[in-house]
Amino acid sequence: MPAQYTNVRVLMLNPVAVNNLEAECQELFSKLSSLQSEIKEKMSAYSDGKNLKGNEIVGWLGEIYGKLLFDGKLVDDQKEHDFVSASGSLVSVKTRKGWASGWRKTSAIPKIEGVECPTHLLFIHLNDDYSIDLMWMFDWHKIISEDRFKKHVVRGEQRSFTFTINEAKDKDHVIYAKKP
């Protein structure tokens, strides 16, 4: 057994299975990588110079759709918001794709209070094919006062906050709907 695997001696390793799956999918992975690069290049034309980092097509789409809808401008990642609307609103965008059970809940929101916090939350839901299902817009201070942000606790320690869409109660907040 190679030296780098000595600490996993008790585990049964099957590198052949891993190699087979990788080989089986490699052509598709290459196509996906090429498509992602092409998508990133097209989206960069709308990014206001913001570096579209990582491999976050869903997040990029949400931010760019939002800034286009509100004739805004994207800001750098050091800010608590994602874009500034033409009217001056500081908007944080949370985007989810697909219909799995967790799509209604945002990813982590580091902080919800302070002068640098957003004025609005834009929640965008995309269908599995990346087409827009619905967009909701919320006044940040109102959802704070309504106790809509929930503490995200990891190993007994609060790390951030989350927000969850309630489709029935949040109908009045829908600002964009594109049904096929």
DRENKOL-134620 format. One record per residue (C-alpha): x, y, z; residue number from 1; chain. Coordinates in nm, 3 decimals. Layout:
// DRENKOL-134620
(node (X Y Z) NUM A),
...
// end
This chain:
// DRENKOL-134620
(node (0.000 0.000 0.000) 1 A),
(node (0.143 0.345 -0.092) 2 A),
(node (0.264 0.554 0.203) 3 A),
(node (-0.011 0.817 0.163) 4 A),
(node (-0.276 0.549 0.236) 5 A),
(node (-0.121 0.399 0.551) 6 A),
(node (-0.361 0.588 0.780) 7 A),
(node (-0.663 0.438 0.599) 8 A),
(node (-0.544 0.078 0.618) 9 A),
(node (-0.866 -0.047 0.777) 10 A),
(node (-1.078 0.089 0.493) 11 A),
(node (-1.140 -0.111 0.180) 12 A),
(node (-1.038 0.104 -0.113) 13 A),
(node (-1.178 0.057 -0.460) 14 A),
(node (-0.984 0.295 -0.685) 15 A),
(node (-1.094 0.099 -0.993) 16 A),
(node (-1.458 0.197 -0.932) 17 A),
(node (-1.358 0.562 -0.886) 18 A),
(node (-1.144 0.556 -1.202) 19 A),
(node (-1.425 0.389 -1.400) 20 A),
(node (-1.684 0.651 -1.301) 21 A),
(node (-1.443 0.935 -1.373) 22 A),
(node (-1.361 0.789 -1.716) 23 A),
(node (-1.728 0.725 -1.790) 24 A),
(node (-1.819 1.086 -1.711) 25 A),
(node (-1.506 1.263 -1.837) 26 A),
(node (-1.648 1.357 -2.176) 27 A),
(node (-1.958 1.502 -2.007) 28 A),
(node (-1.744 1.683 -1.748) 29 A),
(node (-1.539 1.837 -2.030) 30 A),
(node (-1.857 1.955 -2.204) 31 A),
(node (-1.993 2.091 -1.876) 32 A),
(node (-1.668 2.274 -1.803) 33 A),
(node (-1.669 2.426 -2.151) 34 A),
(node (-2.033 2.531 -2.119) 35 A),
(node (-1.973 2.682 -1.775) 36 A),
(node (-1.683 2.885 -1.914) 37 A),
(node (-1.899 3.002 -2.203) 38 A),
(node (-2.184 3.097 -1.966) 39 A),
(node (-1.944 3.280 -1.734) 40 A),
(node (-1.803 3.474 -2.030) 41 A),
(node (-2.152 3.580 -2.142) 42 A),
(node (-2.258 3.674 -1.788) 43 A),
(node (-1.938 3.873 -1.734) 44 A),
(node (-2.066 4.120 -1.992) 45 A),
(node (-2.340 4.207 -1.739) 46 A),
(node (-2.129 4.192 -1.422) 47 A),
(node (-2.029 4.561 -1.405) 48 A),
(node (-1.668 4.450 -1.370) 49 A),
(node (-1.743 4.233 -1.065) 50 A),
(node (-1.531 3.920 -1.062) 51 A),
(node (-1.764 3.622 -1.104) 52 A),
(node (-1.566 3.386 -0.887) 53 A),
(node (-1.598 3.015 -0.841) 54 A),
(node (-1.853 2.799 -1.014) 55 A),
(node (-2.174 2.959 -0.894) 56 A),
(node (-2.400 2.992 -1.198) 57 A),
(node (-2.717 3.002 -0.984) 58 A),
(node (-2.580 3.285 -0.769) 59 A),
(node (-2.444 3.476 -1.067) 60 A),
(node (-2.777 3.449 -1.247) 61 A),
(node (-2.968 3.577 -0.945) 62 A),
(node (-2.745 3.878 -0.897) 63 A),
(node (-2.745 3.968 -1.266) 64 A),
(node (-3.122 3.913 -1.308) 65 A),
(node (-3.178 4.133 -1.004) 66 A),
(node (-2.952 4.414 -1.116) 67 A),
(node (-3.109 4.408 -1.465) 68 A),
(node (-3.464 4.407 -1.326) 69 A),
(node (-3.389 4.708 -1.105) 70 A),
(node (-3.154 4.882 -1.351) 71 A),
(node (-2.886 4.854 -1.085) 72 A),
(node (-2.515 4.801 -1.053) 73 A),
(node (-2.338 4.505 -0.892) 74 A),
(node (-2.102 4.575 -0.605) 75 A),
(node (-1.792 4.390 -0.487) 76 A),
(node (-1.806 4.094 -0.252) 77 A),
(node (-1.688 4.300 0.046) 78 A),
(node (-2.037 4.449 0.079) 79 A),
(node (-2.331 4.290 0.262) 80 A),
(node (-2.552 4.355 -0.044) 81 A),
(node (-2.512 4.238 -0.405) 82 A),
(node (-2.629 4.537 -0.605) 83 A),
(node (-2.750 4.895 -0.577) 84 A),
(node (-3.077 4.963 -0.761) 85 A),
(node (-3.128 5.273 -0.975) 86 A),
(node (-3.335 5.415 -0.687) 87 A),
(node (-3.049 5.357 -0.439) 88 A),
(node (-3.177 5.045 -0.263) 89 A),
(node (-2.906 4.810 -0.134) 90 A),
(node (-3.026 4.465 -0.239) 91 A),
(node (-2.907 4.126 -0.117) 92 A),
(node (-2.993 3.846 -0.358) 93 A),
(node (-3.053 3.484 -0.262) 94 A),
(node (-3.119 3.240 -0.545) 95 A),
(node (-3.227 2.878 -0.537) 96 A),
(node (-3.268 2.632 -0.823) 97 A),
(node (-3.489 2.326 -0.840) 98 A),
(node (-3.766 2.176 -0.638) 99 A),
(node (-3.587 1.980 -0.364) 100 A),
(node (-3.725 2.033 -0.015) 101 A),
(node (-3.474 2.305 0.083) 102 A),
(node (-3.530 2.546 -0.204) 103 A),
(node (-3.737 2.789 0.008) 104 A),
(node (-3.452 2.856 0.253) 105 A),
(node (-3.165 3.093 0.183) 106 A),
(node (-2.800 3.020 0.222) 107 A),
(node (-2.622 3.183 0.517) 108 A),
(node (-2.671 3.553 0.577) 109 A),
(node (-2.375 3.670 0.788) 110 A),
(node (-2.538 3.967 0.958) 111 A),
(node (-2.881 4.125 0.956) 112 A),
(node (-2.831 4.451 1.147) 113 A),
(node (-2.598 4.745 1.114) 114 A),
(node (-2.547 5.042 0.885) 115 A),
(node (-2.380 4.831 0.615) 116 A),
(node (-2.673 4.586 0.590) 117 A),
(node (-2.900 4.575 0.285) 118 A),
(node (-3.228 4.764 0.258) 119 A),
(node (-3.397 4.481 0.065) 120 A),
(node (-3.384 4.105 0.014) 121 A),
(node (-3.454 3.967 -0.333) 122 A),
(node (-3.528 3.594 -0.331) 123 A),
(node (-3.521 3.426 -0.672) 124 A),
(node (-3.638 3.073 -0.746) 125 A),
(node (-3.520 2.908 -1.068) 126 A),
(node (-3.666 2.597 -1.224) 127 A),
(node (-3.441 2.295 -1.282) 128 A),
(node (-3.355 2.427 -1.631) 129 A),
(node (-3.239 2.765 -1.484) 130 A),
(node (-3.550 2.948 -1.610) 131 A),
(node (-3.712 3.190 -1.368) 132 A),
(node (-4.004 3.063 -1.161) 133 A),
(node (-4.067 3.353 -0.921) 134 A),
(node (-3.895 3.652 -0.763) 135 A),
(node (-3.990 3.797 -0.424) 136 A),
(node (-3.878 4.133 -0.285) 137 A),
(node (-3.877 4.209 0.088) 138 A),
(node (-3.804 4.521 0.288) 139 A),
(node (-3.507 4.421 0.507) 140 A),
(node (-3.617 4.613 0.818) 141 A),
(node (-3.971 4.477 0.793) 142 A),
(node (-3.857 4.115 0.786) 143 A),
(node (-3.633 4.186 1.085) 144 A),
(node (-3.928 4.331 1.277) 145 A),
(node (-4.141 4.030 1.177) 146 A),
(node (-3.869 3.797 1.311) 147 A),
(node (-3.838 3.624 0.971) 148 A),
(node (-3.461 3.579 0.994) 149 A),
(node (-3.375 3.264 1.187) 150 A),
(node (-3.047 3.197 1.363) 151 A),
(node (-2.833 2.934 1.196) 152 A),
(node (-2.664 2.738 1.472) 153 A),
(node (-2.374 2.498 1.412) 154 A),
(node (-2.249 2.280 1.699) 155 A),
(node (-2.430 2.499 1.950) 156 A),
(node (-2.283 2.823 1.815) 157 A),
(node (-2.469 3.081 1.607) 158 A),
(node (-2.288 3.132 1.277) 159 A),
(node (-2.534 3.327 1.064) 160 A),
(node (-2.900 3.371 0.976) 161 A),
(node (-3.138 3.224 0.718) 162 A),
(node (-3.466 3.335 0.567) 163 A),
(node (-3.742 3.107 0.441) 164 A),
(node (-4.006 3.182 0.180) 165 A),
(node (-4.364 3.103 0.276) 166 A),
(node (-4.536 3.074 -0.061) 167 A),
(node (-4.887 3.124 0.077) 168 A),
(node (-4.807 3.420 0.304) 169 A),
(node (-4.552 3.586 0.074) 170 A),
(node (-4.773 3.619 -0.237) 171 A),
(node (-4.786 3.997 -0.196) 172 A),
(node (-4.409 4.010 -0.223) 173 A),
(node (-4.391 3.844 -0.567) 174 A),
(node (-4.251 4.102 -0.807) 175 A),
(node (-4.177 3.881 -1.106) 176 A),
(node (-4.338 3.560 -1.226) 177 A),
(node (-4.258 3.374 -1.543) 178 A),
(node (-4.463 3.061 -1.576) 179 A),
(node (-4.404 2.835 -1.880) 180 A),
// end
